[in-house]
Amino acid sequence: MSHKRIPKRKAAFAAGTVVALGAAAILLPNANASQGGSSNDAAAIAPKTLKATDASDLASQLEQALGDAFAGSYYDADSKQLVVNVISGDSNVVVQAKKAGAKVREVENSLPELAAGAQTLKQQATIPGTAWAVDPRANKIVVTADSTVTGDKWNTLESTVKSLGSDMATVKKSAGTFKTFVSGGDAIFGGGARCSLGFNVTAGDGSPAFLTAGHCGVAAQQWSDTQDGQPIATVDQATFPGDGDFALVKYDDPATVAPSEVNVGGGQTVAISQAADAEVGAQVFRMGSTTGLADGQVLGLDATVNYPEGTVTGLIQTDVCAEPGDSGGSLFTQDGSAIGLTSGGSGDCTVGGETFFQPVTTALQAVGATLGAGDAAGGAGGDQAGGGAAGAGDASASPGDEAGAGGDASASPSDEAGAGGDASASPSDEAGAGQEVGGEQAGGDVIGGQEAGNGQETGNGTGVAAGDAAGQSHN
């Protein structure tokens, strides 16, 4: 599956603070785009300073404008610039890309050549426990093999990579094993499985729904917001394995108001204003029901992963950690752009590892849904939506406002949920033998203060109405 781009849904973003896990992932201040110089001399034009999502837009425009000369792009987070690869020898293309505001790098491998290399890997080395994606920073295909790839399987993989040439592909080992991150226990429940809600959307027929991982959607047809509870939503479409890992799940109550936001704990939410494509090098944040909030960087696009259940294509590769139960959880940016849905990977949030995500843009296209729920993202003035979730506008407007997770919106953040947790407790409630893992401040915004069992934030997925399906506090 190609990494298609679709126009973003423009909307205002009410800035919210986020709760960090462990080392405290801090959302840095946004950088405003500047237009650079106006000189006709392309060599004298400084690259534009861009936010990651704006860089993704520019990359999409240049991909179309440059045609076959476009050889990928990535975001330089330090300089906040878009770096565009172009095939060596075409000075006109270099000038065009520089005038558009990109930093230009001439490379040898074209996208068709890299795609042909990936096709060879698919034909000769589709081995469970392997994955590959194009790394535009190296202008190569990076192949990863997990700990199960040994003996003849390793020899086959290594010889296939070598046949492509050292300037085309490299291979590395991963200490963990590639698996989907579904588990039994918390967040959204179906058929004994536990996953995380990704993003609330509006289905093509206008009904309220949400996106989650496809392997969750094929694991169970009905999903609840409490373990062994009554179903609140039913799978409408699911894809896994194959061309993606995504599912559209419709709320059973058509009157459900599902705000377009991510509940990041401590009564805080991040309003989601648009869907956007990932850009290699960009900082992203992941929210999941097992490990809470984690951040990292995009490493590759259009990744192919060979899970034990089958091959999945078109994914985003990152170094963001995840664990069982985080499947389907939201990947987003600081400025409120929905990027991906947690699929799977290797490792955990102690040792790290590779994690793969389904692009939200391609999932929305495939299921015919749109992000958000009408004007829900525009703010509900603090009114309760469904099971006590504050409106998207009000909940993220003030760090001190409480956005309950299926309970009373005014509940105290310090309430105890006892051993095992109260399903209607605030995301910041103490759940069993908890440990304070926050308390820091970033630019005056509280980014900690939650308590969670075993030092992990286990009660924070995407804030949803009708009981906040992903905002439980179980341990």
Salt bridges, closest charged atoms under 4 A:
ASP57 OD2 - LYS8 NZ 3.40
ASP57 OD2 - LYS10 NZ 3.92
GLU63 OE1 - ARG5 NH1 2.73
ASP135 OD1 - ARG137 NE 3.57
ASP205 OD2 - LYS250 NZ 2.79
ASP236 OD1 - LYS250 NZ 3.65
ASP245 OD2 - HIS215 ND1 2.81
ASP277 OD1 - HIS3 NE2 3.75
ASP277 OD2 - ARG5 NE 3.78
GLU279 OE1 - ARG5 NH2 3.56
ASP326 OD2 - ARG286 NH1 3.65
